[in-house]
Amino acid sequence: MARKRLVVEMGMGVDLRGGDYTKAAVRALRDALWHNSLTVVPALGYPVDQMEVDIEIAVAEPGLVDKQQIAAVLPYGKANVSVVKGGLDIQEGTSHTIVANAAAVVYLDIETKAGAA
């Protein structure tokens, strides 16, 4: 069996005034995931819970993101969450807008034919 990348999804999320990095990150992941339905895993004959999803979140203050809340967004599969510096902060007066970016890469440990990459 070999771990194979099946899907790459990207999204963006914003917290307009609250200054909440986790809220923006959750919205970014939802944006990446909620615009499609992954049927490739069951089509290959595997249960959806066998999916591994590497989630990368980019925000200006990575230490302020709750990784458990990010992982809880997945409807199934195993989440591996990492948070890196990126995104965008917009400060205007007392208003603090946060923009987060998310990438979700779906992997599955599948059998491959001899000689297949």
C-alpha positions as CSV (number, residue, x, y, z in Angstrom):
1,M,0.0,0.0,0.0
2,A,1.1,3.5,-0.7
3,R,-0.1,6.9,0.5
4,K,-1.4,8.8,-2.6
5,R,-2.6,12.3,-3.0
6,L,-6.1,12.4,-4.4
7,V,-7.4,16.0,-4.0
8,V,-6.1,19.5,-3.3
9,E,-8.6,22.1,-2.1
10,M,-8.0,25.8,-1.2
11,G,-10.1,28.4,0.5
12,M,-10.2,31.8,2.1
13,G,-11.9,32.9,5.3
14,V,-12.4,36.3,7.0
15,D,-13.3,37.6,10.4
16,L,-14.3,41.1,9.6
17,R,-14.3,42.8,13.0
18,G,-13.7,40.3,15.8
19,G,-9.9,39.8,15.4
20,D,-10.4,36.0,15.8
21,Y,-7.8,34.0,13.9
22,T,-9.5,30.7,14.6
23,K,-12.8,31.9,13.3
24,A,-11.2,33.1,10.0
25,A,-9.2,29.8,9.7
26,V,-12.4,27.7,10.2
27,R,-14.1,29.8,7.5
28,A,-11.2,29.3,5.2
29,L,-11.3,25.5,5.6
30,R,-15.0,25.4,5.2
31,D,-14.6,27.5,2.0
32,A,-12.2,24.9,0.7
33,L,-14.3,21.9,1.6
34,W,-18.0,22.9,1.3
35,H,-18.0,23.6,-2.5
36,N,-17.7,20.0,-3.5
37,S,-18.4,16.4,-2.6
38,L,-15.6,13.9,-2.6
39,T,-16.8,10.7,-4.1
40,V,-13.4,9.4,-5.3
41,V,-12.6,7.5,-2.0
42,P,-15.8,5.4,-2.0
43,A,-15.5,5.0,-5.8
44,L,-12.2,3.3,-5.1
45,G,-13.8,1.0,-2.6
46,Y,-12.4,2.5,0.6
47,P,-14.3,3.9,3.6
48,V,-14.2,7.7,3.9
49,D,-12.8,7.5,7.4
50,Q,-9.5,6.1,5.9
51,M,-8.8,9.5,4.3
52,E,-5.9,11.5,5.7
53,V,-6.3,15.3,5.3
54,D,-3.3,17.5,5.6
55,I,-4.6,21.0,6.4
56,E,-2.4,24.0,6.2
57,I,-3.7,27.3,7.5
58,A,-1.9,30.6,6.9
59,V,-2.6,33.6,9.2
60,A,-0.5,36.5,10.4
61,E,-0.5,35.2,14.0
62,P,-0.2,31.3,13.8
63,G,0.0,30.9,17.6
64,L,-3.6,32.3,18.0
65,V,-5.3,29.5,16.0
66,D,-6.9,26.6,17.9
67,K,-5.9,23.5,15.8
68,Q,-8.6,21.3,17.5
69,Q,-11.3,23.6,16.1
70,I,-9.8,23.4,12.7
71,A,-9.7,19.6,12.8
72,A,-13.3,19.5,14.0
73,V,-14.4,21.0,10.6
74,L,-13.7,17.7,8.8
75,P,-16.8,15.6,8.4
76,Y,-14.7,12.4,8.3
77,G,-11.1,11.3,7.9
78,K,-8.0,12.0,10.0
79,A,-6.9,15.7,10.2
80,N,-3.2,16.7,10.4
81,V,-3.3,20.5,11.0
82,S,-0.4,22.9,10.6
83,V,-0.6,26.7,11.0
84,V,2.0,28.9,9.3
85,K,2.6,32.6,9.0
86,G,0.7,34.2,6.1
87,G,-2.8,35.6,5.5
88,L,-3.5,39.2,6.0
89,D,-4.3,41.5,8.9
90,I,-6.1,44.8,8.3
91,Q,-6.1,47.3,11.1
92,E,-8.3,50.4,10.8
93,G,-9.0,52.3,13.9
94,T,-10.5,49.8,16.4
95,S,-11.5,47.4,13.7
96,H,-9.3,44.4,13.1
97,T,-10.0,42.3,10.0
98,I,-8.3,38.9,9.6
99,V,-7.9,37.0,6.3
100,A,-6.9,33.3,6.5
101,N,-5.9,31.0,3.7
102,A,-6.4,27.2,3.9
103,A,-5.2,24.3,1.8
104,A,-6.6,20.8,2.4
105,V,-4.7,17.9,0.7
106,V,-6.5,14.5,0.8
107,Y,-4.5,11.4,0.9
108,L,-5.4,7.7,0.9
109,D,-3.3,4.7,1.6
110,I,-4.1,2.6,-1.5
111,E,-2.8,-0.4,-3.4
112,T,-1.0,0.4,-6.5
113,K,-0.3,-1.8,-9.5
114,A,3.3,-3.0,-10.1
115,G,5.3,-0.2,-11.8
116,A,2.7,2.5,-11.1
117,A,3.9,5.7,-9.5
